[in-house]
Amino acid sequence: MKAGRNQTIRLDEEERNRYLSACLTEEDIKGDAAGLSTAGLSFENRIVTGDCFRVLESLPDSFVDLLIVDPPYNMDKTFGSGRFRKMGSADYEAFTRKWIESVLHTLKETASVYVCSDWRTSLIIGPVLSEYFILRNRITWQREKGRGAIANWKNSIEDIWFATCSKRYTFNVNAVKQRRVVRAPYRQDGKPKDWTDTGKGRYRDTHPSNFWDDTSVPYWSMPENTDHPAQKPEKLYAKLILASSNEGDFVLDPFAGTGASAVAAKKLRRRYLGLEIDPGYCALAVKRLEMAEESQTIQGYTDGVFWERNTSREQVWFKKSKNDEQSTQFDE
């Protein structure tokens, strides 16, 4: 039994089978491969269950506008029914090259690429990416979750590498501004300078930096939470999607997990394709995409800006089921 405020998404066997049946398979993609083209994508807005390397080789060329990759970090970790085992650095570098070379043909010349990593794999992934793409930046985000360390500093940050396929790419800076509280309001000629007094608070919309301290790893009282051990928040992917794609663009995630990137893409009116090898995670992804039909909210994002944590008393979100008029309220 879950506690009353615990909104973690879990599926019973009947639900798992039902949602899994809505996924495409490797065989579906291979069977359609001969007729696939950028004009008619039979896999658009779908989740595919299967090995990403086999699926990627059957996908058409040059249809992806934005690639988001959250590969397994190089550590022993259980993911659903499978387990990733730590490799030597050379083997992990080879693994990184393998997925890059498998996905490369799907990218448009104007595509952008984001790759998640921890501090160890960042040392490998960054240099390898620079051989295939133009490296633009490294985002560091504070995930705030995890046990403390006794003989070392607590590991509470991760990296996201930003790269592009060419010098032509999309970056919508105004779509990812952050709204911050103005604590030392400066006036010029008696008028606010670079800030706005809304009557409910003084705010400044700032340009985004490559350090993000306003994003929480999903936890038990958030309606996007699942039991995936390394789930990324929708808010994290929303920033990448808004900055580096436009409505109607195509987002590809070859290690989709429980579908955070696909859900964020759907809520922001992008097309998407998620590939995931674990059937249980695929079923959860389809469930979350169904939930996105009822609510398009993304925590921390409203009025076209990302709000600094705890900056607005009215910035709360509600999750309401069709059969229940009671709402659960929570604040990021």
C-alpha positions in Angstrom: 0.0 0.0 0.0 1.3 3.4 -0.9 1.1 6.3 1.5 -1.6 8.8 0.7 0.7 11.4 -0.9 2.9 8.8 -2.7 2.2 9.3 -6.4 4.8 6.9 -7.7 3.5 5.2 -10.9 3.4 1.5 -10.6 1.7 -1.1 -12.9 0.1 -4.4 -12.1 0.6 -7.3 -14.5 -2.6 -6.6 -16.4 -1.7 -2.9 -16.9 1.9 -3.8 -17.8 0.8 -6.1 -20.5 -1.8 -3.7 -21.8 0.6 -0.8 -22.1 3.4 -2.9 -23.5 1.1 -4.1 -26.3 0.9 -0.4 -27.4 4.6 -0.4 -28.0 6.3 -1.1 -31.3 8.9 -3.9 -31.4 12.2 -4.3 -33.2 10.4 -6.5 -35.7 7.9 -3.8 -36.4 10.6 -1.3 -37.2 12.6 -3.8 -39.4 9.4 -4.8 -41.2 8.6 -1.2 -42.1 12.3 -0.3 -42.8 11.9 -0.5 -46.6 9.0 1.9 -46.7 10.2 4.4 -44.0 11.0 7.9 -45.0 11.0 11.3 -43.5 7.7 12.0 -45.3 5.7 9.3 -43.4 7.1 8.1 -40.1 5.2 5.0 -38.9 7.1 5.2 -35.6 6.3 8.9 -34.9 5.2 9.5 -31.3 5.8 5.9 -30.3 7.9 3.9 -27.8 9.8 0.9 -29.2 10.8 -2.0 -27.0 14.0 -3.6 -28.0 17.8 -3.2 -28.3 18.5 0.3 -29.5 21.5 -0.7 -31.7 19.3 -3.1 -33.7 16.4 -0.6 -34.0 18.7 2.4 -34.9 20.1 0.5 -37.9 16.6 0.2 -39.4 15.6 3.9 -39.0 15.8 6.2 -41.9 18.4 8.9 -42.5 18.3 12.6 -41.5 14.9 12.9 -39.7 16.0 13.8 -36.1 16.1 17.5 -35.1 17.1 16.9 -31.4 18.9 13.9 -29.9 18.7 13.4 -26.2 20.9 10.5 -24.8 20.9 9.3 -21.2 23.1 6.2 -21.5 23.9 3.9 -18.6 26.6 5.4 -16.5 29.7 3.2 -16.1 28.7 1.5 -12.9 27.1 -1.7 -11.7 23.4 -1.0 -11.6 20.1 -2.9 -12.0 17.6 -1.5 -14.4 14.3 -3.3 -14.3 14.9 -6.9 -15.4 18.4 -6.2 -16.6 21.7 -5.2 -15.2 24.5 -2.9 -16.5 28.0 -4.0 -15.4 30.9 -1.6 -15.0 33.5 -1.7 -17.8 37.0 -0.6 -18.1 37.4 2.9 -19.4 38.5 1.6 -22.9 35.4 -0.6 -23.1 33.1 2.2 -22.1 34.7 4.5 -24.7 34.0 1.8 -27.3 30.4 1.5 -26.0 30.0 5.3 -26.4 31.4 5.2 -29.9 29.0 2.4 -30.8 25.8 4.2 -29.9 27.1 7.5 -31.5 27.9 5.7 -34.8 24.6 3.8 -34.7 22.5 7.0 -34.3 24.6 9.3 -36.5 22.8 8.6 -39.7 19.4 9.6 -38.3 20.5 13.2 -37.5 19.8 16.2 -39.7 22.7 18.5 -40.5 21.0 21.1 -38.2 20.4 18.7 -35.3 21.5 19.3 -31.7 22.7 16.7 -29.3 22.6 16.4 -25.5 24.3 13.6 -23.6 23.9 13.0 -19.9 26.8 11.7 -17.8 28.1 11.6 -14.2 31.6 13.0 -13.4 33.4 9.8 -14.2 31.8 9.1 -17.6 32.0 12.8 -18.4 35.7 12.4 -18.8 35.2 9.8 -21.5 32.0 11.1 -23.2 33.2 14.7 -23.7 36.3 13.9 -25.7 34.5 11.2 -27.8 31.7 13.6 -28.7 34.2 16.2 -29.9 35.3 13.7 -32.6 31.9 13.5 -34.1 30.2 16.8 -33.3 30.9 20.5 -32.5 31.0 20.7 -28.7 29.1 23.8 -27.5 29.0 23.5 -23.7 28.8 21.3 -20.7 25.7 21.9 -18.4 26.1 20.9 -14.8 22.9 20.3 -12.8 22.4 19.8 -9.1 20.2 16.8 -8.5 20.0 17.1 -4.7 19.3 13.5 -4.1 21.5 10.7 -2.8 23.0 9.5 0.4 25.8 11.4 2.1 29.4 10.2 1.9 31.8 9.7 4.8 35.2 9.6 3.1 34.4 11.8 0.1 32.3 14.7 -1.0 28.6 13.8 -1.6 28.0 13.3 -5.3 25.1 15.6 -6.1 25.7 16.9 -9.6 25.6 15.5 -13.1 26.7 16.8 -16.5 24.9 17.2 -19.8 27.1 17.7 -22.9 25.7 20.0 -25.6 26.8 19.6 -29.1 25.6 20.2 -32.7 26.1 18.5 -36.0 27.1 21.7 -37.8 27.3 25.5 -37.4 23.6 25.7 -38.2 21.4 24.8 -35.3 18.4 26.0 -33.2 18.8 27.8 -29.9 15.7 29.6 -28.5 17.3 31.5 -25.6 14.1 33.4 -24.8 12.2 30.1 -24.3 14.4 29.0 -21.4 14.8 32.1 -19.4 14.6 31.8 -15.6 12.5 34.0 -13.4 14.4 35.0 -10.2 13.4 37.0 -7.2 15.0 40.5 -7.1 16.4 40.9 -3.7 18.2 44.2 -4.3 16.0 46.1 -6.7 17.8 48.8 -8.7 15.9 51.7 -10.2 16.9 54.2 -12.9 15.0 57.5 -13.1 12.6 56.0 -10.5 11.7 53.0 -12.6 12.7 49.4 -12.2 15.8 48.5 -14.2 15.8 45.0 -15.6 13.0 43.7 -13.3 9.3 43.8 -12.9 7.1 44.5 -9.9 4.0 42.2 -10.4 2.3 43.3 -7.2 2.9 39.7 -6.0 6.7 40.0 -6.1 9.7 41.5 -7.8 11.1 39.3 -10.5 13.9 39.4 -13.2 13.9 37.0 -16.2 17.5 36.0 -16.6 19.3 34.3 -19.5 20.0 30.6 -18.8 23.5 29.6 -17.6 25.2 26.2 -17.8 24.7 25.6 -14.1 21.2 24.5 -13.0 20.3 24.5 -9.4 16.5 24.6 -9.8 15.8 21.0 -10.8 14.8 18.1 -8.4 15.2 14.4 -9.2 11.6 12.9 -9.2 10.6 11.8 -5.7 7.7 9.9 -4.2 5.2 12.8 -4.0 5.6 13.9 -7.6 3.2 12.4 -10.2 6.0 11.7 -12.7 7.9 9.5 -10.3 8.6 5.8 -11.1 10.8 3.2 -9.6 13.5 3.7 -12.2 16.8 4.0 -10.3 18.1 6.9 -12.5 15.0 8.7 -13.7 15.5 12.2 -15.1 13.0 15.0 -14.4 10.7 16.2 -17.1 11.8 19.8 -16.3 15.4 18.9 -17.2 14.4 17.7 -20.6 11.9 20.5 -21.1 14.8 23.0 -21.0 16.7 21.1 -23.6 13.7 20.6 -25.9 12.5 24.2 -25.7 16.0 25.6 -26.3 17.1 23.3 -29.1 13.9 22.5 -31.1 10.7 24.1 -32.4 7.2 22.9 -32.3 6.7 20.0 -34.6 10.4 19.0 -34.6 11.5 15.4 -34.0 13.1 14.3 -30.7 14.9 10.9 -30.5 15.9 9.2 -27.3 17.7 5.8 -27.7 17.9 5.1 -24.0 14.4 6.2 -23.1 13.9 4.6 -19.7 10.4 5.4 -18.4 9.9 8.0 -21.1 10.7 11.4 -19.5 12.0 12.9 -22.7 9.0 11.6 -24.7 6.6 13.0 -22.2 8.3 16.4 -22.1 8.3 16.4 -25.9 4.6 15.6 -26.1 3.7 18.3 -23.6 5.7 20.8 -25.6 4.2 19.7 -28.9 7.2 18.0 -30.5 7.2 14.7 -32.2 9.2 11.9 -30.5 10.5 8.4 -30.6 11.8 6.6 -27.5 13.8 3.3 -27.6 14.0 1.2 -24.5 15.2 -2.4 -24.0 13.3 -3.1 -20.7 9.7 -4.0 -21.4 8.5 -2.8 -17.9 10.0 0.6 -18.5 8.4 0.8 -21.9 5.0 0.1 -20.4 5.5 2.8 -17.8 6.5 5.2 -20.6 3.2 4.6 -22.4 1.3 5.0 -19.2 3.0 8.4 -18.6 2.3 9.5 -22.2 -1.4 8.6 -21.5 -1.3 10.7 -18.3 0.1 13.6 -20.4 -3.2 13.7 -22.2 -4.8 14.9 -19.0 -2.2 17.3 -17.8 0.5 19.2 -19.8 2.0 20.9 -16.7 5.8 20.7 -16.1 7.0 21.4 -12.6 8.7 24.8 -12.3 7.6 25.9 -15.8 4.8 28.4 -16.3 4.0 31.7 -18.0 6.7 30.7 -20.6 9.6 30.8 -18.0 11.3 28.5 -15.6 10.8 29.7 -12.1 13.6 29.8 -9.6 12.9 27.4 -6.8 10.4 28.7 -4.3 10.0 32.1 -6.0 6.2 32.1 -6.3 3.6 31.2 -3.7 1.1 30.6 -6.4 3.4 28.3 -8.4 1.8 25.0 -7.4 0.6 22.2 -9.6 -2.4 20.0 -9.4 -3.0 16.4 -10.4 -6.7 15.5 -10.8 -8.1 12.2 -12.0 -11.2 12.0 -14.1 -13.1 10.2 -11.3 -11.9 12.2 -8.4 -12.6 15.9 -7.8 -10.0 16.0 -5.0 -6.7 17.4 -6.0 -3.3 16.8 -4.6 -1.3 19.9 -4.3 2.5 20.1 -4.1 5.2 22.6 -4.6 8.6 22.1 -6.1 
